[in-house]
Amino acid sequence: MKVNKNYKNIAQSYLFSTIAQKVNEFTKNNPDKKVIRLGIGDVTLPLCEAVVNALKLASDEMGKQETFKGYGPEQGYDFLKEEIQKYYANHNVELDSDEIFISDGAKSDLGNILDLFDKDNTVLVPDPVYPVYVDTNTMAGRKIIFTDANAANDFLPLPDNSIKADIIYLCSPNNPTGAVYNKDQLKKWVDYANENNAVILFDAAYECFITDNNLPRSIYEIEGAKTCAIEFCSFSKMAGFTGTRCGWTVVPKSLSFEDMNLNKMWLRRQTTKFNGVPYIVQKGAQAVFSDEGQKQIQQNLSYYKENAKLISDVLTKHNIWHIGGKHSPYIWLKCPNNMTSWEFFDYLLNNVQIVGTPGSGFGKNGEGYFRLTSFGSRENTKEAVERLDKFLQ
């Protein structure tokens, strides 16, 4: 019996586990000091009332013979897929219902989608990047090449025709940098993928934070994307489903390679390896798109955006270079005084008891940078900003 030795090639300690160990050690040695976490990627506001009510009603249905649901369709119930269709239509994107697949979150599908592709494909990943893109392909033994995201290109790399890639990961708004591609920039990636017979795996988990109508919230707003792109979305940040687990993946029916249709392949994969998202959860997700649900989740999103503005304003006041925060919950800043990412992490923790995320944990181009997030409470965010303001003076 042989094991998958590619696991030797991935970091045994996840970035956030290392952070947790450092914070736990500090709090153990300094029990009287309050630590404020601005590195958290999890939401803190509860599910909105419309969603909670829908979850309760669906739970009651499961307790009655006439409304009980057993196994549901692996690709999701039509009532939720139809709402997602309408959501896309609001952004001038037309999708067929059978191009939408309900999942338990973008993270799962970003890894599972790799079942469709040969292990000999070359993968192109921006650096810095969400670690899941790299780790899942490393586990499969694929060759990974990186394209540089840096301050010179506003952390939005564009295709290099001298590089040949088969699978391309893009994330916009980006995690960790908060940078957002415009339509012209995405068109260059779409053209590159179509010309090179490549597929784009487009992570749009943070599209709900975009407020500028000129910025694309879906890659399918770009002409030609349906022949080269798969899109992943999530209710996690949109509606606080980080603990409830629900998302969706769009696989266009016009997406084919080597005479094989990826939509049909993904359907076959899901019906074999996935039992679907619980009915109760899908009813809660459906409520997100109701008039009441949309109003309530926009209030929550505005709350996080205001937190981001508070953080951005204090950094601007002290002339600390940063991007993100406007169309993203993430603020990506340059560490002052040429500190390394981990030096700045320790500096903030020890001096003002603020926890962020070292940029080096997202790739070599993240070295010297630092990620803060807006997902904390308003009270803690204000206190952290006051500490930073006083400290940076």
C-alpha positions in Angstrom: 0.0 0.0 0.0 1.4 3.4 -1.0 0.3 6.8 0.2 0.2 10.1 -1.6 3.7 11.4 -1.0 2.8 14.8 -2.4 1.6 15.6 1.1 5.3 15.9 2.0 5.4 19.0 -0.2 2.8 21.1 1.7 3.4 23.0 4.8 2.5 20.9 7.8 1.5 24.0 9.8 -1.3 26.1 8.4 -0.6 29.8 8.5 -3.5 30.5 10.9 -2.4 27.7 13.3 1.0 29.4 13.7 -0.8 32.7 14.4 -3.0 31.1 17.0 0.0 29.6 18.8 1.7 33.0 19.0 -1.4 34.7 20.3 -2.1 31.9 22.9 1.4 32.2 24.2 1.1 36.0 24.5 -2.2 35.9 26.3 -0.9 33.2 28.7 2.0 35.5 29.6 -0.1 38.7 29.6 -3.5 37.8 31.0 -4.3 41.4 31.9 -4.0 42.7 28.3 -6.9 42.6 25.8 -5.9 41.3 22.4 -7.9 42.6 19.4 -8.0 40.3 16.4 -8.0 42.1 13.0 -6.6 39.1 11.2 -9.8 37.1 11.5 -11.3 36.0 8.2 -14.6 34.9 9.8 -17.6 37.1 10.1 -18.8 38.2 13.5 -22.4 39.4 12.9 -25.1 36.8 13.2 -27.4 35.5 10.5 -30.0 38.0 9.5 -33.6 37.6 10.7 -35.0 36.6 7.3 -32.5 33.8 7.0 -33.1 32.6 10.6 -36.9 32.6 10.1 -36.5 30.5 6.9 -34.2 28.0 8.7 -36.8 27.6 11.4 -39.7 27.1 9.0 -37.6 24.6 7.0 -36.8 22.7 10.3 -40.5 22.5 11.0 -41.1 21.1 7.5 -38.6 18.4 8.2 -40.7 17.3 11.2 -43.9 16.7 9.2 -44.6 13.8 7.0 -46.2 15.8 4.2 -43.2 18.3 3.9 -40.3 16.0 5.0 -37.4 16.0 2.5 -34.9 13.1 2.2 -32.1 13.0 -0.4 -32.3 16.1 -2.5 -30.7 16.8 -5.9 -26.9 16.8 -5.7 -26.7 19.9 -7.8 -29.2 21.8 -5.6 -32.9 22.5 -5.4 -34.4 24.5 -8.2 -35.9 27.1 -5.8 -32.4 28.3 -4.8 -30.8 28.0 -8.3 -33.6 30.1 -9.7 -32.9 32.9 -7.2 -29.2 32.8 -8.1 -30.2 33.1 -11.8 -32.1 36.3 -11.0 -29.1 37.6 -9.0 -26.9 37.2 -12.0 -29.5 38.7 -14.3 -29.3 41.9 -12.1 -25.7 42.1 -13.3 -26.6 41.5 -16.9 -25.4 37.8 -16.9 -27.7 35.2 -18.2 -27.3 31.6 -16.9 -29.3 28.4 -17.4 -30.4 26.7 -14.2 -28.4 23.6 -15.0 -25.2 25.7 -15.1 -25.5 26.4 -11.4 -24.4 23.9 -8.8 -25.1 24.4 -5.1 -22.3 23.4 -2.8 -21.2 23.6 0.8 -18.9 26.5 0.1 -16.3 27.9 -2.4 -13.4 26.3 -0.6 -14.7 22.8 -1.1 -15.4 23.2 -4.8 -12.1 25.0 -5.5 -10.4 21.8 -4.5 -13.0 19.3 -5.8 -13.1 20.9 -9.3 -9.6 19.5 -9.8 -11.1 16.1 -10.3 -12.0 17.2 -13.8 -8.4 17.9 -14.8 -5.4 15.7 -15.6 -2.6 15.9 -13.1 -0.1 16.8 -15.9 -1.7 20.2 -16.4 0.4 23.3 -15.4 -1.3 25.6 -12.9 -0.8 29.4 -12.9 -1.3 31.1 -9.5 -0.8 34.8 -8.6 1.6 35.4 -5.7 0.5 36.4 -3.0 -2.5 34.1 -3.0 -5.1 32.2 -0.9 -3.1 29.1 0.2 -5.9 26.7 -0.8 -5.1 27.2 -4.5 -1.5 26.1 -4.0 -2.0 23.3 -1.5 -4.8 21.5 -3.4 -2.7 21.3 -6.5 0.5 20.4 -4.6 -1.5 17.5 -3.1 -2.3 16.3 -6.6 1.3 16.6 -7.8 0.7 19.3 -10.4 3.4 21.7 -11.6 2.6 25.2 -10.2 4.0 28.4 -11.7 3.5 31.8 -10.2 2.7 35.2 -11.7 3.9 38.2 -9.7 1.4 40.4 -8.0 3.2 43.4 -6.5 2.9 47.1 -5.8 4.1 47.9 -9.4 0.9 46.3 -10.9 -1.3 47.2 -7.9 -1.3 43.5 -7.0 -3.3 42.7 -10.2 -1.1 40.7 -12.5 -1.9 40.4 -16.2 -1.2 37.5 -18.5 2.3 37.0 -19.9 2.1 35.4 -23.4 5.5 33.8 -22.9 4.1 31.7 -20.1 2.0 28.6 -21.0 -0.6 27.5 -18.4 -3.5 25.2 -18.5 -5.3 26.1 -15.2 -5.4 29.7 -14.0 -6.6 30.9 -10.6 -8.0 34.4 -10.3 -9.6 35.9 -7.2 -11.4 39.3 -7.4 -11.9 41.0 -5.0 -8.7 39.4 -4.0 -7.8 37.6 -0.8 -5.5 38.7 0.7 -4.9 42.0 -1.0 -8.4 43.3 -1.6 -7.5 44.4 -5.1 -10.2 44.3 -7.8 -9.8 43.6 -11.5 -11.6 45.9 -13.9 -13.3 44.7 -17.1 -10.5 45.5 -19.4 -8.0 43.6 -17.2 -10.3 40.5 -17.0 -10.8 40.6 -20.7 -7.0 40.2 -21.2 -7.2 37.0 -19.0 -10.2 35.7 -20.8 -8.5 36.2 -24.2 -5.4 34.6 -23.0 -7.3 31.5 -21.7 -9.2 31.1 -24.9 -6.1 31.5 -27.1 -4.1 29.0 -25.0 -6.9 26.4 -24.5 -6.8 27.1 -20.7 -9.4 27.2 -18.0 -9.8 30.0 -15.5 -11.0 29.1 -12.0 -12.5 32.4 -10.9 -13.0 32.9 -7.1 -15.7 35.5 -6.7 -16.4 34.9 -3.0 -16.1 38.6 -2.1 -18.1 40.0 -5.1 -20.8 41.3 -2.7 -18.4 44.0 -1.4 -18.1 45.7 -4.8 -20.1 48.9 -4.9 -18.8 50.4 -8.2 -21.0 49.3 -11.1 -18.1 49.7 -13.5 -16.2 46.8 -11.7 -17.2 43.3 -12.7 -18.9 41.1 -10.0 -18.8 38.1 -12.2 -16.3 37.0 -14.9 -19.3 36.2 -17.1 -19.7 40.0 -17.6 -16.7 39.6 -19.8 -17.3 38.5 -23.4 -15.8 35.0 -24.1 -15.7 33.9 -20.5 -18.3 31.1 -20.9 -15.9 29.2 -23.0 -13.0 29.4 -20.6 -14.1 30.1 -17.0 -15.7 28.4 -14.0 -16.9 30.7 -11.2 -17.1 30.0 -7.5 -19.2 32.0 -5.1 -20.2 31.7 -1.5 -22.9 32.8 1.0 -20.2 32.9 3.7 -19.2 36.6 3.5 -22.3 37.7 1.7 -24.7 36.5 4.4 -22.7 35.1 7.2 -22.9 31.4 6.3 -19.4 30.6 7.5 -20.9 28.2 10.0 -24.0 27.3 8.0 -22.1 26.4 4.8 -23.5 27.1 1.4 -22.2 28.4 -1.9 -22.4 27.8 -5.6 -20.3 27.0 -8.6 -21.1 28.0 -12.2 -20.0 25.6 -14.9 -21.2 26.9 -18.3 -22.5 24.3 -20.8 -20.3 25.8 -23.5 -17.1 24.8 -21.6 -15.5 21.9 -23.4 -12.0 20.5 -23.8 -10.8 17.4 -25.7 -14.4 16.7 -26.8 -15.5 16.5 -23.2 -18.0 18.8 -21.7 -17.1 20.1 -18.2 -20.7 20.8 -17.2 -21.6 17.2 -17.8 -18.4 16.0 -16.1 -19.0 18.1 -13.0 -22.6 16.9 -12.8 -21.3 13.3 -13.0 -18.7 14.0 -10.4 -21.2 15.6 -8.0 -23.7 12.8 -8.3 -21.0 10.3 -7.5 -19.1 12.1 -4.7 -21.5 14.6 -3.2 -24.9 14.2 -1.5 -25.9 17.8 -1.8 -26.4 20.7 0.7 -29.1 20.1 3.3 -32.6 21.3 2.4 -32.8 23.4 5.6 -29.6 25.3 4.6 -30.8 25.9 1.1 -34.1 27.4 2.3 -32.0 29.7 4.5 -29.9 30.7 1.4 -33.1 31.3 -0.6 -34.2 33.9 2.0 -31.0 35.8 1.3 -32.5 36.9 -2.0 -35.8 38.0 -0.7 -36.5 41.8 -0.4 -36.2 41.6 3.3 -33.1 39.4 3.2 -31.3 41.7 0.7 -32.0 44.7 2.9 -30.8 43.0 6.0 -27.6 41.6 4.5 -26.7 45.0 3.0 -26.9 46.4 6.5 -24.4 43.8 7.6 -22.1 44.4 4.6 -22.2 48.2 5.3 -21.2 47.5 8.8 -18.0 45.7 7.7 -17.3 48.3 5.0 -17.4 51.0 7.7 -15.0 49.0 9.8 -12.7 48.9 6.7 -12.9 52.6 6.2 -12.0 53.2 9.9 -8.9 51.1 9.4 -8.0 52.6 6.0 -8.4 56.2 7.4 -5.9 55.7 10.2 -3.4 54.2 7.9 -3.8 57.1 5.4 -3.4 59.6 8.3 0.0 58.1 9.1 1.1 57.7 5.4 1.2 53.9 5.5 0.8 52.5 2.0 -2.2 50.2 1.6 -4.8 48.9 -0.9 -8.1 47.2 -0.4 -10.9 48.0 2.0 -13.1 49.9 -0.4 -14.5 46.9 -2.4 -13.2 44.3 0.0 -13.1 43.4 3.7 -9.3 43.1 3.5 -6.8 45.9 3.9 -3.3 45.1 2.6 -0.6 47.4 3.9 3.2 47.7 3.6 4.9 47.1 6.8 6.6 50.3 8.1 10.3 50.8 8.6 11.1 47.9 6.2 10.0 45.3 8.8 9.4 41.7 7.7 5.8 40.5 7.9 6.4 38.4 11.0 8.4 41.2 12.6 5.5 43.5 12.2 3.1 40.8 13.5 5.2 40.5 16.7 5.6 44.3 17.0 1.8 44.9 16.8 1.0 42.0 19.2 3.6 43.0 21.8 3.1 46.8 21.7 -0.6 47.4 21.0 -2.1 43.8 21.3 -3.5 43.8 17.7 -3.4 40.6 15.7 -3.2 40.7 11.9 -2.0 38.2 9.2 1.6 38.3 8.0 1.7 38.7 4.2 4.5 36.2 3.8 2.0 33.5 4.7 0.4 34.1 1.3 3.5 33.8 -0.8 7.0 35.3 -1.3 5.5 38.5 -2.8 3.6 39.0 0.5 6.8 39.4 2.4 7.0 42.9 3.9 3.2 43.3 3.7 0.4 42.7 6.2 -3.3 41.9 6.0 -6.0 43.4 8.3 -9.7 42.6 8.1 -12.9 44.4 8.8 -14.8 41.4 10.2 -14.4 42.4 13.9 -17.0 44.1 16.0 -17.4 47.9 15.7 -16.3 48.3 19.3 -13.1 46.3 18.8 -12.4 47.9 15.5 -12.7 51.4 16.9 -10.5 50.5 19.9 -7.9 49.0 17.6 -7.9 52.1 15.4 -7.4 54.3 18.5 -4.5 52.2 19.6 -3.0 52.3 16.1 -3.5 56.1 15.9 -1.7 56.7 19.2 1.0 54.2 18.5 1.8 55.3 15.0 2.3 58.9 16.2 
